[in-house]
Amino acid sequence: MCSKSLFLLVALYFLSAACFAQLPSDLGIVTFVSGEVRLRSSAGDESVPKPFGRIRANDRFTLRPGATLRILYLQSGNSELWNGPMEFNIGNGPQNPGSAPAQVQRLSVAARTKMQTALRINSNERLGGVTVRSIGTSRDAKASLDADQLTEIREIYGQLRKEFPGNDITPEVFLSMSIQQYLSANQ
């Protein structure tokens, strides 16, 4: 009886891990939308993208003439600015012959490092933005935010504010992830 229960428990564990492995992962977020832009998700749903909206592989964007879309890729720290008219799939680039490629802007090394650290810390603790279970993190990640780190975050945020237009939320994404990292370290 005990070995059957253990077998079922192990089988359930691997089955749930396989199911979670099939969930699409977020590649980035929309940080700016202007004009008529449509999003067809990889699941087939159609919507109007909004700032802070998540994007996944094979999402398809359609930009009408005069439309603009900026996407921030979370792992690489690249920010892509697309101008319509055009259609493109995430991961495949523009689908129209003669369409201009995206204008790529790379975040500073310090901003990318902070964002990637926040992603690494929170990837084990969160699923869909809801804390599922607290998993211990390294001692370095648990260090509290000191005055030097706070100054660095302020400087990077100020630099991003200068680099991006006022209605682009990329600097706020950086600031939010830095705060999230601090909160995770002090739970």
C-alpha positions in Angstrom: 0.0 0.0 0.0 2.8 2.4 0.9 4.7 1.7 -2.3 1.6 2.3 -4.4 1.0 5.7 -2.7 4.7 6.6 -3.2 4.5 5.6 -6.9 1.3 7.7 -7.4 2.9 10.6 -5.6 6.0 10.4 -7.8 3.9 10.0 -10.9 1.7 13.0 -10.0 4.8 15.1 -9.4 6.3 14.4 -12.8 2.9 14.8 -14.5 2.5 18.3 -12.9 6.0 19.2 -13.9 5.3 18.2 -17.5 2.1 20.3 -17.5 3.9 23.4 -16.1 6.6 22.9 -18.7 4.0 23.3 -21.4 2.8 26.7 -20.2 4.0 29.4 -22.5 6.6 31.7 -20.9 6.6 35.4 -21.1 9.3 36.8 -23.4 8.7 40.4 -22.8 6.2 43.1 -22.2 4.6 45.9 -24.2 5.9 49.3 -23.0 4.4 51.7 -25.5 1.5 51.6 -28.0 0.4 54.4 -30.2 -2.2 54.3 -33.1 -4.1 51.2 -34.2 -2.3 48.1 -33.1 -3.8 44.6 -32.9 -2.4 41.5 -31.1 -3.3 37.9 -32.0 -2.0 35.7 -29.2 -0.3 32.4 -29.9 -3.6 30.9 -28.5 -5.6 32.7 -31.2 -7.2 35.4 -29.1 -7.3 38.9 -30.6 -7.0 42.1 -28.6 -5.5 45.6 -28.4 -2.1 45.5 -26.7 -1.7 47.7 -23.7 1.4 48.8 -21.7 2.5 46.1 -19.2 0.9 43.5 -21.5 2.9 40.3 -21.7 4.1 38.8 -25.0 4.9 35.2 -25.9 6.6 33.4 -28.8 4.4 33.4 -31.9 2.2 36.3 -30.8 1.3 38.2 -34.0 1.1 42.0 -34.1 -0.5 44.1 -36.8 0.3 47.8 -37.0 -1.7 50.1 -39.2 -0.1 53.2 -40.9 1.2 55.6 -38.3 1.1 53.1 -35.5 4.0 52.5 -33.1 4.7 49.6 -30.7 7.6 49.1 -28.3 8.4 45.8 -26.7 10.9 45.2 -23.9 12.5 41.7 -23.9 13.0 40.7 -20.3 16.0 38.3 -20.7 18.1 40.2 -23.2 17.1 43.8 -22.1 16.6 44.7 -25.7 13.8 47.2 -26.5 12.3 47.0 -30.0 10.4 49.9 -31.6 8.2 48.9 -34.5 6.5 51.4 -36.8 3.5 50.6 -39.0 2.2 49.6 -41.4 3.4 46.1 -40.8 2.7 42.6 -39.4 5.2 40.5 -37.5 5.3 37.4 -35.3 7.4 37.5 -32.1 10.5 35.6 -32.8 10.2 35.8 -36.6 10.5 39.5 -37.5 8.5 41.4 -40.1 6.2 39.5 -42.5 5.9 42.2 -45.2 8.6 42.4 -47.9 10.1 45.8 -47.7 9.1 46.4 -44.1 11.7 48.2 -42.0 13.1 46.1 -39.2 12.6 47.2 -35.6 14.8 49.9 -34.1 16.6 48.0 -31.3 17.7 49.9 -28.2 19.7 47.9 -25.7 19.4 48.8 -22.0 22.6 49.6 -20.1 24.5 46.7 -18.5 23.5 47.8 -15.0 19.8 48.0 -15.9 19.9 44.5 -17.7 21.7 43.0 -14.7 19.2 44.3 -12.2 16.2 43.2 -14.3 17.7 39.7 -14.8 18.5 39.3 -11.1 14.9 40.3 -10.3 13.6 37.8 -12.8 15.8 35.0 -11.5 14.8 35.6 -7.8 11.1 35.8 -8.6 10.9 33.0 -11.2 11.0 30.4 -8.4 8.5 32.1 -6.2 5.8 33.3 -8.5 3.4 31.8 -11.1 1.2 34.2 -12.8 2.0 37.0 -10.3 0.6 35.0 -7.4 2.9 33.7 -4.7 2.5 29.9 -4.8 5.2 28.9 -2.4 8.1 30.6 -0.9 11.4 29.0 -1.9 14.6 30.0 -0.2 17.0 32.1 -2.2 20.7 32.6 -1.8 22.0 34.7 1.0 23.3 37.3 -1.5 19.8 37.8 -2.9 18.4 38.3 0.6 20.7 41.2 1.3 18.8 44.3 2.1 18.9 47.4 0.0 21.6 49.7 1.2 22.2 53.3 0.4 24.6 52.5 -2.4 22.2 50.2 -4.1 19.4 52.7 -3.8 21.6 55.4 -5.3 22.4 53.0 -8.2 18.7 52.2 -8.8 17.9 56.0 -8.8 20.8 56.7 -11.3 19.7 53.9 -13.7 16.1 55.0 -13.5 17.1 58.6 -14.3 19.2 57.4 -17.2 16.3 55.3 -18.6 14.0 58.3 -18.2 16.3 60.3 -20.4 16.7 57.6 -23.0 13.0 56.7 -23.4 10.0 59.0 -24.3 7.9 60.2 -21.4 4.9 57.9 -22.3 7.1 54.8 -22.5 7.0 52.6 -19.4 10.4 50.9 -19.7 11.9 53.0 -16.8 8.9 52.1 -14.6 9.3 48.4 -15.5 13.0 48.6 -14.3 12.0 50.4 -11.1 9.2 47.9 -10.4 11.5 45.0 -10.9 14.1 46.5 -8.6 11.4 47.1 -5.9 10.1 43.5 -6.4 13.7 42.2 -5.9 14.0 44.2 -2.7 10.6 43.0 -1.4 11.5 39.4 -2.3 14.8 39.6 -0.4 13.0 40.9 2.7 10.1 38.5 3.1 
